[in-house]
Amino acid sequence: MHRDTRNRETPAMNKILLALTLLALPLLATACSTKLTPNDSSQSLPAPPGTTAPPVPPAQAASPAVNPPISPTPNPQPPISINRQAGTIDIPATIVPIKPDWLELIATTKGPNSREHEAIVTINAKPSQIHAALLTLGLKPGHPLTNKLIDNQFISTPPTGPTVQILFIYQKNGQTIQTPAHLWVIDNLTGQTLTDAPWLYTGSVFREFQGKEYYMADEAANAVSLVNFGDDLIVRQTLTTQNSDGQHLQINEATALSYGTPLILRIQITPPPKAH
């Protein structure tokens, strides 16, 4: 991040909620469902400005017209699908193309600031879009981990927020498989799969720079974090930061799919909504 140290956080959480709720309203104008995983009664959010939706898989691409010459109708996957009844948000994702040296993220956004060198999957959706989608499901964000200098000591305030589940959805042998994301992470210090822990919807922060406000998870491309960066949208419940993680978390190749494989990143609110 290339940010002036004079940047300041805007303190009013209701300002964040208002801004992102307004963002959510136009994004819910189109309704459709993600084809990889049936998700009835879903709503789709269009691709954020400056990005492109995931390409159509070859099997679903329209055949070139021969006679008469007609432009094929595009049918891209939506970057986000919301299922209000199930309390889920489905996001098309792709496993990173090469093995990262170590992991600090489950998911990062594609683009110039992408952190795919330390993530499992990349997505087209912006963190601010995911934030807006979570607001439409009725969640209220907490806050990321903060460090304040008090009496010459840095005092950490742990991250807070409602818990969600982070899942990978994919097809195998004609069946839809749902796997908790932490099972694809291995701790090289212990040789064991990463233990389960709550994922917190912390909501990132706005900061002002040269008279303009920035949603910091968008700027940092942090969608789902394994360690604390201080601007996280969703983070595993831990006090470990990017400066103290020891760089010992890696992709568990024994359980993960091949590099470059498309799949769905699912965010499940907990507990799921009650049936009416």
C-alpha positions in Angstrom: 0.0 0.0 0.0 1.4 3.4 -1.0 -0.3 5.6 1.6 0.7 8.8 3.4 1.1 8.2 7.1 -1.1 11.2 7.6 -4.2 9.3 6.4 -6.9 9.1 9.0 -9.8 6.8 9.7 -13.3 8.2 9.5 -14.7 7.4 12.9 -18.4 7.3 12.3 -19.5 3.7 11.6 -22.9 4.9 10.6 -21.2 6.7 7.7 -19.8 3.4 6.5 -23.1 1.6 6.8 -24.9 4.4 5.0 -22.4 4.5 2.1 -22.3 0.8 1.6 -26.0 0.4 1.9 -26.4 3.0 -0.8 -23.9 1.0 -2.8 -25.9 -2.2 -2.3 -29.2 -0.8 -3.7 -28.2 -0.4 -7.3 -26.2 -3.6 -7.2 -29.4 -5.6 -6.5 -31.2 -4.5 -9.6 -30.4 -7.7 -11.5 -31.6 -11.2 -10.5 -29.9 -14.5 -11.6 -28.1 -17.5 -10.1 -24.6 -18.9 -10.4 -24.6 -21.9 -12.6 -21.8 -23.8 -10.9 -23.8 -24.2 -7.7 -27.6 -24.1 -7.9 -28.7 -21.2 -5.6 -32.5 -20.6 -5.9 -33.9 -17.2 -5.1 -30.5 -15.6 -5.6 -29.7 -12.0 -6.5 -26.7 -11.1 -8.5 -24.4 -8.1 -8.2 -22.9 -6.7 -11.4 -19.2 -6.5 -11.9 -17.5 -3.5 -10.2 -16.2 -0.6 -12.3 -12.8 -1.3 -13.8 -13.2 -5.1 -13.7 -14.6 -7.8 -15.9 -16.8 -10.7 -15.0 -15.3 -14.2 -15.1 -15.3 -15.7 -18.6 -17.8 -18.2 -19.8 -16.4 -21.8 -19.5 -15.7 -23.2 -23.0 -18.5 -25.7 -22.7 -21.0 -22.9 -22.2 -19.6 -20.4 -24.7 -21.9 -19.4 -27.6 -20.9 -21.0 -31.0 -19.8 -18.5 -33.7 -22.6 -17.5 -36.0 -22.2 -18.5 -39.6 -25.3 -17.4 -41.4 -26.6 -14.8 -40.8 -23.7 -13.0 -39.0 -25.1 -12.2 -35.6 -23.2 -11.0 -32.6 -23.2 -13.7 -29.8 -25.1 -12.7 -26.7 -22.6 -12.5 -23.7 -23.5 -14.7 -20.7 -20.9 -14.1 -18.1 -21.0 -15.4 -14.6 -22.1 -12.7 -12.1 -19.3 -11.7 -9.6 -21.7 -12.2 -6.7 -24.9 -14.2 -6.1 -26.9 -13.6 -2.9 -29.4 -16.2 -1.6 -31.4 -14.5 1.1 -33.2 -17.6 2.2 -30.1 -19.6 2.7 -28.0 -16.7 4.0 -25.2 -17.3 1.4 -23.1 -15.2 -0.9 -21.5 -17.1 -3.8 -18.5 -15.6 -5.5 -16.9 -17.2 -8.6 -13.2 -17.7 -7.9 -10.1 -19.3 -9.3 -7.3 -21.0 -7.5 -4.0 -19.1 -7.9 -1.9 -20.2 -10.9 1.2 -21.1 -9.0 1.9 -22.2 -5.4 2.5 -19.2 -3.1 5.6 -19.3 -0.8 3.2 -18.8 2.2 -0.4 -17.8 2.9 -1.8 -14.7 4.5 -5.2 -14.7 2.7 -7.9 -17.1 1.6 -9.1 -14.7 -1.2 -7.7 -11.7 -2.9 -9.2 -9.5 -5.6 -7.7 -9.6 -9.1 -6.1 -6.4 -10.3 -2.9 -4.3 -10.0 -2.9 -4.7 -6.2 -3.7 -8.4 -6.2 -2.0 -10.5 -3.5 -2.2 -13.8 -5.3 1.4 -14.5 -4.2 0.0 -15.1 -0.7 -3.6 -16.3 -1.3 -5.5 -19.4 -2.3 -8.0 -17.9 -4.7 -8.6 -14.8 -6.7 -11.9 -13.2 -7.3 -13.3 -10.4 -9.5 -15.7 -9.0 -6.9 -14.4 -6.0 -4.9 -14.4 -6.3 -1.1 -16.8 -3.3 -0.9 -19.3 -5.3 -3.0 -19.1 -8.2 -0.7 -19.5 -5.8 2.3 -22.7 -4.4 0.6 -24.0 -8.0 0.0 -23.4 -8.8 3.7 -25.3 -5.7 4.7 -28.3 -6.8 2.6 -28.3 -10.1 4.6 -28.8 -8.1 7.8 -25.2 -8.3 9.2 -23.6 -5.3 10.9 -19.8 -5.2 10.7 -17.5 -5.1 13.7 -14.0 -3.6 13.3 -10.6 -4.9 12.2 -7.7 -5.3 14.7 -6.3 -1.9 15.8 -3.1 -0.9 17.5 -2.9 2.3 19.5 0.2 3.8 21.1 -0.6 4.4 24.8 2.2 5.4 27.2 4.8 4.4 24.7 3.3 0.9 24.2 1.2 -0.4 21.4 -2.1 -1.8 22.7 -3.9 -4.1 20.4 -7.7 -4.3 20.2 -8.8 -7.7 18.8 -10.9 -7.8 15.6 -14.7 -8.0 16.2 -17.8 -8.8 14.2 -20.5 -11.3 13.5 -19.2 -14.8 12.5 -19.5 -16.3 9.0 -18.4 -19.5 7.4 -15.9 -19.5 4.5 -16.4 -22.5 2.1 -15.2 -23.7 -1.2 -17.8 -25.2 -3.6 -16.7 -27.2 -6.6 -17.7 -30.2 -8.8 -16.1 -33.6 -8.5 -17.2 -36.8 -10.2 -20.5 -35.2 -11.0 -21.2 -34.2 -7.4 -21.1 -30.7 -5.7 -18.6 -30.7 -2.9 -18.6 -28.2 -0.1 -15.3 -27.8 1.9 -14.5 -25.4 4.8 -11.7 -23.2 3.6 -9.4 -23.8 6.5 -9.0 -27.4 5.4 -7.0 -26.2 2.4 -4.4 -24.6 4.7 -1.5 -26.4 6.4 0.7 -25.2 9.2 4.3 -26.1 8.4 5.3 -25.7 12.0 3.0 -28.6 13.1 2.5 -30.4 9.8 -1.2 -30.3 10.6 -4.2 -28.8 8.8 -5.1 -25.4 10.2 -7.5 -25.6 13.1 -11.0 -24.4 12.7 -11.7 -20.9 14.0 -14.5 -18.3 13.5 -14.3 -15.9 10.6 -15.3 -12.4 11.6 -17.0 -9.8 9.4 -14.9 -6.9 10.5 -15.9 -4.6 7.6 -12.6 -2.9 6.9 -12.3 0.9 7.2 -12.5 4.1 5.2 -9.5 6.4 5.2 -9.1 9.9 3.7 -6.2 10.8 1.5 -5.9 14.2 -0.2 -9.5 14.9 0.2 -10.8 11.6 -1.1 -12.1 8.6 0.9 -10.9 5.1 0.2 -12.3 1.8 1.3 -9.1 0.2 2.4 -9.9 -3.5 1.7 -10.5 -2.5 -1.9 -7.1 -0.7 -2.0 -5.3 -3.6 -0.4 -7.3 -6.3 -2.4 -8.0 -8.1 0.9 -11.2 -10.1 0.6 -10.8 -12.9 3.2 -7.7 -12.8 5.5 -6.0 -15.5 7.4 -4.0 -12.9 9.5 -4.7 -9.3 10.5 -3.7 -6.5 8.2 -5.8 -3.8 10.0 -8.1 -3.2 7.0 -9.7 -6.6 6.7 -13.2 -7.2 5.4 -13.4 -10.7 6.8 -10.6 -12.2 9.0 -10.0 -15.4 10.9 -10.3 -14.8 14.6 -6.7 -14.4 15.7 -4.3 -11.8 17.0 -1.7 -12.8 14.5 -0.7 -10.1 12.0 1.1 -10.0 8.7 4.2 -9.0 10.7 4.0 -11.8 13.3 2.7 -14.8 11.3 6.1 -16.4 10.8 5.2 -17.2 7.1 4.5 -20.8 7.9 1.0 -21.2 6.5 0.8 -22.9 3.1 -1.7 -24.5 0.7 -2.5 -28.0 1.7 -1.9 -29.7 -1.7 -3.2 -33.0 -0.3 -6.7 -31.5 -0.1 -6.8 -28.5 -2.4 -7.7 -28.6 -6.1 -5.1 -28.0 -8.9 -3.7 -24.6 -9.4 -5.8 -22.5 -11.8 -9.0 -24.4 -11.2 -12.3 -22.4 -11.1 -14.7 -22.9 -8.1 -17.0 -20.9 -5.9 -16.1 -19.1 -2.7 -19.1 -19.1 -0.5 -19.8 -16.9 2.5 -22.4 -18.4 4.8 -23.8 -16.3 7.6 -24.1 -18.0 10.9 -26.6 -19.1 12.0 -28.4 -19.4 8.7 -31.7 -17.4 8.5 -34.7 -19.0 10.1 -37.4 -20.3 7.7 -40.6 -18.3 7.7 
